[in-house]
Amino acid sequence: AVIASSTYTLDNWPCHCIAKRLHAKYIYEIHDLWPLSPMELGGMSAKHPFIRLMQWGEDYAYRHADKVVSILPCVHEHVQEHGLPLEKLALVPNGVVEEDWLPENQEALPEEHRQLLEKLQKENRLLVGFAGAHGIANALKPFIDAMRLLPAKQAAFVLIGTGLEKERLKAYVVQENIHDVYFLPPVSKKAIPSLLTEFDLLYVGLQKQSLFRFGISPNKIFDYMMAGKPIIMAIEAGNDLIKDADCGWRVAPENPDAIAQTIRTAAACQPEELERLGQNGFRYVHANHTYRHLAQAFIQAIETI
């Protein structure tokens, strides 16, 4: 098999040529939709020469690929409109490596992280964590603003990671005198399991974007599920992983009121209910999103060509 990635649609023509020369199968894999992403997120015109060129590459793939594999679960209408017979489409989402979560493969938390989390736990706070990039797309300011709407010392928000918006967010918290919001440096990948399991709830959000109508498959959510913790997902998308797994709450994106209300709801839950939600996510990710399972699904998709 010869595989072309969606990020650079122009590699489709040479990949198809190589596949024909080698009598191989030509498979196109969709991670992000190009050139739709720069059009909808960046406002680029469909008539721009770069967009026209990228569109030619995408359309070429749908006309000539033996199989198209997408991590986005709701792309059917889009790919069909651009020339792909739907029987050539296979859906294989993102997932997790189970072995990363085995105790012998994990690292302990850095001392700075351990001390802060232990302090907050001793104060009986509801610990709400976010781990990942602090970028504009992650919509962290509405998350932080939700703290203004919560009773004093009921919860603590801990944001771990780095990104272009981190210093701006830290300055915003100081400027607006928002209490109970803490920032920590990123941890190594091997320390992620040790980190996530320390929280009561885990948060993920994205800006409201029409592009998400094609669905999402973020690794962050699957890591959260592996941690066995309830999830607050402030994302509007064509699919709903939280509902599918029954592992938390989906709220409107960029909406501090909705986030705060959900945290109040979680704070009023019995520990057994939070445990049930967390374990639902854990079972769901093991059944549907381990790379052992996904690799087999990818192989099966290729074997049906």
N, C-alpha and C positions, 0 to 999 in steps of 0.2 A: 504494500500500500504506500502511496505517496500522499502526504497530508499537507494542506495549506491552512494557515491560520487566518482568522477574520481580520486581525488588526491591520494588516497590510494587504488589501484586496488585490493589489497588482501582482502578487506572487502566484495568483491562480493560473494565469496563462503559462508561465514556465513550468509550474507543477504539472499541469495537464500535458504539456509537451513531453516532459520526462516520463510521465506515466505511460503515455502511448508508446514511447520509444522502448520502455522496459516491459511492456505488456502487463503493467501493474494497474491496480485500482486507484482512482483519484478521489480523495476524501477531503471535504472542506469542513473545517471546524469553526463554529461561531462562538466567540467569547463575548465580544461587543459588536454591535451593529454599526458597520461603517459602509457608507459615509453618513448614515443617519445621525450618529453621535455628534460630530461637529456641526451638523445642521441644526439639531434641536438644542444642544447644550451651548454651542458657540455662535448660533445665529447665522451660519454661513449659508449663502444662497445656493439653491440647486443648480444654478447656472454658472457658478464659479468653476473655472477650468479644473481646479484640483478635485472638486466634488464630482464633476462629470467623469473624470478619469477613475476615481474610486468607484463610482456607480457602475461604470463599465466593467470593472474588475469583479464587483459583487454579482452583477447579472451574469457574467461569464461563468462564474462558479455554479450558479443555480441551473444554468442551461447544460453544463457539461459534467458536473460531478457525478460520480457513481453513488455517493452517499454524502449527506450533510448531517453532521453531528452538532447539536447545540446544547450549551449549558443553560440557555434561557428557555423556560418551559412554555412560553406563550407566543412563539414566533411564527406559528403556522400561517396566519393570514399574510404576514409580511413576506415570507419567502415564497409563498404561492403567487402573490402579486408580481414578484420579480422572476417568475419562470420556473420554480421548482415544483415538480410533482410531489405531493405530500407523502407518497409511499417511499420516497428516498430520504425522508427526514427521520432522524433518531434523536431522542432526548437523553443526554447523559450529564447530570448536574455536577457541581463541585462536591467535595466531601472532606473527610478526615483520614489520617493515617492512624489506625488503631494502636500501632506499636508505640507511637509518641506518648500515649497515655499510660503505658505500663510503668509501675513504680520505679523499676530499674533504669528507665530512660529519662526520668524527670530530674530537674535541678531544683534545689531549695530556693526560696525567695531571697532576694537581696535583703540585707539587714534593714535598710531604710523602709522598704515596703512592709516587712514583717512587723516592725515596731509600730508603724502607723495603724495597720489593720488590727493588731492586738489591742491598741489603745481604744480604737473606736468600738471594737467588740465588747470591751469591758464596760463601755458606756451604754451598752444595750441599744446601739443605733441600728436601724435598718440599713444595711450596707448595700448601696447600689453602685455597680461597677461598670466602667466602660474601658475596653482595652483595644487600642488600634490607632490609626492615623487621626490626627487632629487637623482635618482639612475643612474647607468650606462645604464640600459635599456631605460631610458627616453630620451637619446640623447640630453642633454641640451647644451653641448659644441658647436655643430654646430649651434644651435639657437643663442647662445651668439655671435659666430663668425659672424653671419649675420649682427650684428650691425656695424661691421667694414666697411661694404659695403653700408651703408646708409648715406645720407647727415646729417651733424651735426645738432642736435636738431630737426630733423624731427620726430623721434619716441623715445619712452622710453620703455624698457623691464622691467617688474616687475615680479620677481619669488617669489612665496609664498609657503612655505612648509619647509620640512626638509628631511634629507636623508644622506646616506653615502657620496655622492658626493658634498654636499652643501659647505663645507669648502674649498674643492679643487677648486670648481668653483669660489668661492669668491676670493681666492688667484690668480686664473688665470686671472680674470678681473683686479685686481690690477697690477699684473706682466706685463700684456700685455697693460696696460693703455687703456682699453676699456671703453669709456664713455657711460653714459645713460643706464646702466644696474644696477638694484637695487634688493636687496634681503630683504625679510621680513619673519618674523616667521609665522608658520602655524596659522590658525584661527580655531575656533570651527566649527563643522558641521553646526550649526544653523546660523553662520555668512557667510557661503559660498554664499548664494544668494545676500546678501548685498555687498560682495566683487566682485563677477563676473560681476555684472551689472555696475560697475564703469569703465569697460574697453571698448575700441573700437573694439579690436580684441582679440581672445583667441587662444593660441597655444597648440598643443599636438603633441608629436613626440615619436617615438620608433626606436631602432636600426633596421637596415635591417636584418631580420632573415627569413629563409625559413619557419619556423614554422607558420608564419602568413598567409601562403597560405590557411590555413583552416578558415581564417576569424577572426575578432576581434569583441568584444562587450564591450568596456571600459566604465565604469560608468562616467568617466571624460567627455567624449564627450557628454553624455546625460545631465550632469549638465551644460555644456557649452550651449547646445541647449536651456535648460530651461531659461538660462539668456538672451536669445534673442540676442546673439551677433554673428557676423560672426566668423568662425573658420578656422584656418590654420592647416591642418593635414599633418604632415610629416611622413607618415606611408605607407609602401607598404604591402598590404594585399589582401586576396582573395575577400573581399567585400569593398565597398566604401560608407560609411555612409554619407560623405559630398556630394557626387554626388546624392545619393538617396534623400537627403533632400534639395539639392540645397541651401546649407547654408554656403558656403565659398569656400576654395581652398584646393585641395590635391596636395602636392608637393613631390618630391623625398626625401626619408629619408636621414638624415645625410648630407645634401647638403646646406651649407650656402648661396651659390649663388641663389639657387631656393627660399629659404626662404626670402632673401632680396628682390628679384624681386617681389615676391608676396606681400610683405609689401609695396613696392613702388606702385604696382598696386592698393592696397587697399587705400593708401593715396591719389591717384588720383581719387578715386570714389566719386561721389556725396553722401552726407549724406543719401539721399533717397535710394540709391542702397545698402548701408551698412545696413540700416534699413530693407530693403526687404529681404536680406540674413538672417539676424538675426531672423526675424519673420518666415521665412520658416523653420528654425531649430526648433523654438518654436512650430509651428504647427505640425511638423513631430514627435517630441518626445511625444507630447500630444496624437497623433493619434496611435502611435506604441509602446511606451516604458514606459508608466506609469505602476506601479506595479498592479494597479487595472486591467488593460488590460492584463498584463502578467500572473497574477494569474488565470484569466479566461482561458487563452490559455493553461496553465499547467493543469487545471482541465479537459478541453476538451480533451487534449492528453491522460490523464488517463482514461477518460470515454469511449474512443474508443477502449480500450483493449478488 
